[in-house]
Amino acid sequence: MAAKRIGILTGGGDVPGLNSVIKTVVYRASDAGCEVVGIRRGWEGLTHVDLNDPASRAHYILPLDRENTRTVDRTGGTFLHTSRTNPQKMKKLPPVCGGGDFPKAEFTKKGVTSQVYDITSQVLKNVGTLGLDYLVAIGGDDTLSYAARLDKEGVKVIAVPKTMDNDVRNTEYCIGFSTAITRAMDAIDRQRTTVGSHERIGVFRVFGRDAGYTSLYTAYVSGIRCAIPEYKFDLKNMIDLLLQDKKENPTNYSIVVLSEGAEWEGYQVREYGEADAFGHRKKANVGEDLSDEIKKASGQETVVSDLTYELRSGNPDFIDKLVATTFASMAMDCVAKGEHGMMTAINKGCFAMEPIPDPKLGPRRVDVANMYDTQRYLPKYEGKVGLPLFLTRP
């Protein structure tokens, strides 16, 4: 492979396994005589950097080599740091862009309209000044939506999907998902002793704004009820089932796990705070609201536990480290072949390269008809012969 200069960045929420991708890209590049440039703080590193200012350059740009990445894969998170920056919808111009003439537009989401700037021209300028032949973008739906835009603008982009929600299209698996489920399973199993000791109903909230994979798969391996954003459940039926589970349990407790975006008929998850760069506001804890309804309807006490950030912290498990390392190698294989506009993926249980998803399609959602029992609020266990390891299709 001819020597190339490769940029790499991580965007959106952190998950375990990101550092394994970074290290593997650096090591493979080193073997091929290529340079790797770390872009710090996600897309912010390409919108806010002033490449003529040494301090700004040091803040956002980090040349990577075997020495400074040698041990990074031993910890979770991303040592390049991250942000939720959307260069095509900036609410205000970064200082380095002051006085620049950038396209303006009105952006409306959930009834809130904002004036935004598209500073893609600044990003393209910085990519050119840095001399990047390729850019490896690691992220979820939001980060990869801009990766798709950049590739169309002429930057050679390879995407690597990561999100504990597992909701990126064109792949059955995203880095961070296995560790999230393992952590959720462990946390719920540990808290069974408290829920059981006090003979209560345990209500657990996990991430899943638009897709319920984290809740559904946690329920699948833990044998508990779950609620997902793709299906509004009947509140009375859910409470009756939890009371029945509690009565039939020798230890006199029951458990339900809810995605953060789960809702029941007649209820909408409350949101608060300012929307981020991709139009998302924080969601109030649906677990607390369900707990209130359980208490009002039955008089039963509950234990509410928010597992969200607990699931994305710490070191990756074996699956996430394996997938992260393999995805990174696949990305470098693409660079060697001169391919771009592609995303590393797992399809039909096999590693594959797929096009970067079309942002207009939104996140991948749970196939309710085949995966979720809408009467019992349980995962479907039957009919799995012939399915790939992760029990789903992209």
N, C-alpha and C positions, 0 to 999 in steps of 0.2 A: 504494500500500500504506500502510495506517495505521501510524504510528510504533509500533515494537515494541522490546522489550529482549530481546536474544538472548544466551544463554550459549553458550560453545564450549569443549570440552576434548578432550584427546588421552589415550588410555589404552593400557596394555600396552607392548610393545616399540616402539621408534622405527623409522621407515622414511623413506626419502627421499620428499618430496612433501607431508608434513604441513603445513609452513609455507605452501605454496602454497594449501592449502585455507583456512587461517586468514586469509591476506591477502585472498583473493578474497571470502570471506564478509564481511570488514570493509569492503571497497571497495563491494561490492554493497549492503550495509546502509547505508553512508554515502550512497550515491546515493538511497536510499529514505527517508532521514531516520530511520533506526533506530540504536539503540545496540547495541554488542557488548561483552560482558563476558567476558574470558578467565578460565577456571577453571584454576588452575595445579595440576600434579601429578595430573591425571586425577581419578578419583572421590575421591581423598584430599582434593581441594580442597573437596568438599561434605560430607565426613565429619569432617574435623579442624578446619575453620575456626571460629574464634570471631568472629562478625561484630561483637561488641561491643568487641573488642580491636583497636585500630588496627594493632598490629604483626602480629597473626595475619591480619587482613584484607589487609594489604599483602603478606604471605607467600603468600597463596592466591588473591587476587582482583586481576586486572589489567584495568582498562578499556582497550579497544583502539580505536585510531583510525588514520587514514591515516598519521600521522606515525610512530607506533611500530611499524607493520607494513610500512612502505614498502619495506624491503630484506630482510625476513625470508625471502622465497622464494628468495633467492640462495644459501641454505645448506640442508643436509639436517637431519635430526633434527626436534625440536619445541621451539621457543623457549618454549612454555608448560610444558615439562617433562612428565614422565609418571610413572606408578606402576602397580603391579599390585594395586590395592585393590578389594575386593569388599564393598560396603556391606551386603549381605545375609548375609555369612559372615565377620564380624570376630571374630578370635580373642580380642581384648581391646578394651575400649571406649577410644576416644580421650579425652584429658583433658577436652575440652569436654563430653563426655557423662557424666562421672563422676557416679555416683549416680542416673543415669537408669534408668528401667524399660523395658528393651527385650526383645523376644522372644528366647528361647534355643532352640537346637536342637543335636542331635548330627549332625555331618557326617562321613561316612566315605568315603574314597577309597583304593583299593588296600590295604585292610586297616587303614588308619590312621584312627582316630576322634578327632575333636576337638569340643569344645564351642564353639559360635559364636553371635554375636549378630547380629540383623538390625536395623540402625539406619536403615532406610529412612525412618522417621518424622523423623529428624534431617536427612536429605538433603532431604526435602520441606519441612521448616521453613526450611532455608537457601535453597532455591529460591524460596520465598515471600518471605522477607526481602529477597533480592536483587531481587525484582520481575521475575523472568524470565518472559517470555511464551513463549519457545521455548528449547530446548536442542539444540545440534548436537553429537553425540557421535561422535568419530572413533576407530575402533578395530577390533580383530579379534573373534573369537568371544567371548572373555571379556568384553571391554568392552561389546560390543553385547548380550550376554545381560542385563546389568543395564539397558541402555538400553531393552530391551523391557519389563522390569519397571517402570521409571519411567513409561513411556508408559501402561501399564495402571493406574498409580496416579494418572493425571490430568495428568502433566507432558507438554507437547507436545514430543515428541522427533523429530528427524530424524537418521538414522544415516548415517555415511559409512564404508565398509569399507576397512580397510587391513591388510595383512599380507603379508610376503614369502612366506608359505606358500601364499597364494592359496586358502585353504580356507574362506572364509565362504560360507554357503549363499545362494541366491537371486541370485547374481551370478557371471559368468564371470571377473571380474577385480577384484583388490583393489590399491589403491595400494601401491607398493613392490615388486611382483612383477617388473616389467620391469627395473628397476635391479638387483635381486638376480641375475637371470639374466645380465644384461650383465656384472656384476662377476664372477660365477662363471666365465663363459666366458673372460673376459680373464685371470683368475688362473690357470685351468687351462692356457690357451694359453701364458702366460708360463712356467709351471713345466714345460712339456713339455721345455724345453731342459735343465733339471736332471735330470728323470726319464730323458730320453734319453741324456744324457751319461754317466750312471752305469748305464745299461741295467737299470733297475729297473721295478717295478710301482708306479704312482702310485695312492694311495688318498686320495680327497678326501671330506670330510664337509661337508654343508650343513644348514641348518635344515630342519625338517619333522618335527614331533613325531608328528602323526597322519596327515598327508597328504603324498604324495610329489611334488607338483607341481614344487617347486624342483629336486629331483634329476632328475626325468623330463625337464623342459624344458631343463635344462642339458645333459643327455645328448643330447637331440634336436638341439640346434644344434652340439654338439661331436663327435658321432659316436662316443660312448663307451658302455660298459656302465653300468648304474645299478641301484640297489636302493632299494625304496620300502616304507613301512610297511604298505601294503595287501597285500603278498604276501611270505610267508616263502620265501626262495630256498633251493635245494639248494647247500650249501657246496662239495661236490666239483665240481659242475657249474660253479659260478662260477669256482673256481680253475682248472679245466681250460680254460675259455673265455679267461681272462686269460693263461694260459700260451700258448695257441694264438695270441691276438692278438699277444703279445710275439714269438713265433717268426716270425710272418708280417710283422712290422713291420721294414722295412729298418734302422731305428734301434734295434731290439731293446728296445722298451718297450711297456707297455700301461697303461690307466687305467680306473678305476672311480670313480663318484661315488655316495655313499650319503646318504640322508636320515638325520637324527639318530635317527629312530625305526625305521630298517630293521633287520630281524632275519632270521636263517636258521633252518632247521628245527633244533629242539633248543637254540636260543640265545635268550636274552632280554636286551635292553639293560639294563645296570645303571643304577640311579639313586642319587643321593646328595643330601645336604643336606635342609633342611627344606622342606616343601611351601609354595608361594606361596598367595596368597589364593584362588586358583581350584583348588587341590589338585594343582598340577603341581610335581614335583621335577626337578632338573636331571638330564640324562642323560649318562652317561659316554660317552667317544668310541668309538662303534662302529667307527670307522676303525682305531683302535689294536688292537681285538680282532680285526678281520678281518686286519689285517697280521700278527698273531701266528699266526693259522691258516694264512696263505699261507706264512709262513716254515717252520712245522712240516711242512706237507704237501709243499712243493716245494724248500725250501732257498733260494728266491729272495729277494733283498733288496727292500725296499719304500721308498717315500717317502710319509709320511703327512702330510696337510695339512688343518687345520681351518679352513674358510672362513666359519664361521658369522657372527660379528660383522662381519667384513670386508664382507659383502654388504649389510648394512643401514646402513652408515656413508657419509657424504659426500653429495654433491648428487644430486638426481634426474636421470634421463635424460629425453629428450623425451617418451616415452610416459607416464611417471609424472607429469611436470609437466602435460601435456595433460589426463590423466584427473583429476588432483587439482583443477585449475582448473575443469574442467567439472562434476565432482561438486559442488564448492562452489556453483557457479551454480545447479545443479539443486536443491540444498538451499534456496537462497534463493527460487527459484521456488515451492517448496512452502510456504515461510513466507508468501509473497505470496498464495497461494491458500487459506491457512488449513488446509493439510493437515498431518498428523502421523502418527506410527507407521510412517513409511516410511523406506526405505533407498535411497540412490543405487546404481545398478547398471549393468552391461552385460549384456544378454541377447540371444542370437542375433546378437551383433556390434553391437548398437545400444544407445545409452544409454537407460535406463529407470528408473522408480521401482517398487520392490517393497516388500512388507511387511518389517519387521524380522524376521529369521529366528527361528523358535521355538528357544530355547536347548536344549530337550529333544532336538532332532534331532542335536546335536553338529556337528562340522566336516564340510564337503564333502570327499569323498574321490575319489581317482583311479578312473575307470572302467577297471578292469584289463582286462576282456575286450576293450575297443575301443582301449585306449591303450598297453598294455604287453605285450610278448612274454615270456611266462613261461618259455620254454625258452632264449631267448638273452639275456634280461635287457637288452633294448633297447627304446626307444620304437617304437611301430608307426608306420610312415611311409605306409602305403598307405591308400586310401579317404578322402582329405581333401576331395575336391570337395564343395561344399555346406556345409562346416562354417564357422562364424564365424572371425574372425581368430585368436582364441586357442585354436582347435581343440577346444573343449569346450562342454558345455552346463551350465547351473547345476544 
